[in-house]
Amino acid sequence: MNRRTFLCGLTLETLCAPRVAKAQLTKKIPRVGVLAGQTPEASPPIFGLRQGLRELGYIEGQNIAIEWRWAHGKNERFADLAAELVQLNVDVIVAATDPAVQAAQKATGTIPIVMAFPTDPVAFGFVTTLARPSGNITGLSAQSSPEIAGKRLQLLREVAPTVARIAILGDPREPGTQEDLKATKTAAQAWGVQLQPVDVQSGAELDRAFAAVVREHAGGLVVLRSTVLFASRARIAQLAAQHRLPTTAWQRALPEAGFLMSYGASLPDAARRAAYFVDRILKGAKPGDLPVEQPTKFDFVINLKTAKALGLTIPPSLLLRADQVIE
């Protein structure tokens, strides 16, 4: 090799090396957008997604990017947040709740959407059927049922067997409220319990709602899934304690805030399972070909401190069945 050839080759190598290095550094990694209803501090279940992705070999910031978007308890923010993710051209959108899925569905008909905690995806038109979603949406369904609603009433009656009338707090604007209410009414008939539905559309209405509950002599309280009610969970727990009302709800964050108990699908487990759908889609699967899954893990949580404050004795058999006892 003569000197001129060597110098030419060296120059080309020198010029090309930065480009190769830059190409390696800027290699495209998958980008996942997440629509969550609360704040990072108030939405620990959705971080199960990060765990599930890690189990599948994805490390945030290394071989996958996650764009977290938080509605801060305001469903009306989802439209703008979904539009942001579409503008970023993310590869997949993970939508936590019914309002989040609705917003994502309106924002895009092409970007795959994975549901994490929806109530009834068929009734809301998210998918055609659970077995064959057929569109750009798939994931999980925490669908309400008389069996799950009945389990909550049963557990409440085991703790407070003399309760004959139970109030139900729900936000009529929330997509899943009517389905939850219907399932609870069916369960109440089987248990011989009278129900008192009470609408709550903002935290400012809670004092009025509890005044109605007390006026009608309800002996217990069921709180339905709702962004507003979840955001107001500490205030609800305070009012329930003030009026000595044993209160149950759908997920563990509420007894952690002072409710007596909760029973429902494990949301952290559902978020972890959502990672499976993300992985399949990133590897080329079409959302419409991935059947929607039902939850397989349910959490039963009791707050023993609240029980003592209400003067209730929790049967040992019930404590043994609990997945978590808060003391």
C-alpha positions, 0 to 999 in steps of 0.5 A: 500500500503506497503512502497516498492510498494509506492517507486516503483510507485513513481520512475516509475512516476518520470522517466516517467514524463519527457518523457511525458512532452517531448512528449507533447512539441515535438508534431508534428505541421504541417509545411508549406513551402512558395516559394516567388519571392522577399524579405520579404520587397518587398513581402507584398501580400504573408503575406495574407497567415498568415492572412488567416491561423490565421482566420482558427485558425492557429498561426505561431510558436504555432500550425503551422510552416511556412518555408519562402523561398525568391528568391530575384527577381531571378527565377533561385533560386527557384529550390534550394529553392524548393529542400530545402523544399522537404528535410525538408519534409514539409506538404504543399508547397505554391508557389506564382508565375508561376516560383515558381510553376514550381520549386515545381512541378519539385521538388516533385510529392507527397507533396501537392502544393498550387498556390497563384498567377499563370497566367494559370495553365492549359496551363503550365501543373500545373493542368489537368483542373481547376475543377479537378486538378487531381495531387498534385497541386491546389489553385488559378489562376490569369489567364490573360484575354482580359477582365482584359487587356481591363480594364487596357487599358480602365482606361488608356484611361479614364485618357489620352484619346488622347493616341493612341499608348501604349508600353508594357514591358514584359520579354519573359522568364517569363511563363505568358508573352505570355498569358498576351501579347495575352490578351492585343493585343485582348483588344487593337483591341477592343479599337482601340489602337496600341501596341508596345511590348518591351522585357526586360530581366534585369534591365540593359535593361530599358534605351534601352527599354524606348529609343525604346518606345520614338522613336516610340512615344508611349503615354502610357505604360503597364507593364506585370507581371514579376519578373525582372520588379517588382524588377525594378519598382522604376526605371521604375516609374522614367523613365516613369515620365522622359518621361511623360508616364502614366503607368499601371500594374497588382498590387498595389505595382507598383503605390505605387512605382510611377506608375500612376495606377494598376488594377488586382486581389487582391494578398493579398486576393489571398494569404489569400484564399490560406490558405483555401487550406492549411487547407483542405489539412492538414485535409486530402483532396487531392489536385487533388480533390480541384477545382482551384479557380479564384480571386473574388476581384480586386484592382484598385489603382491610384497614384494621386501624379504621375498624378499631376506630369504628368499634368493629371487630374483624373476624379472624377468618376474614383477616386470614383471607385478606391480601393486606391488613393495614394496622 
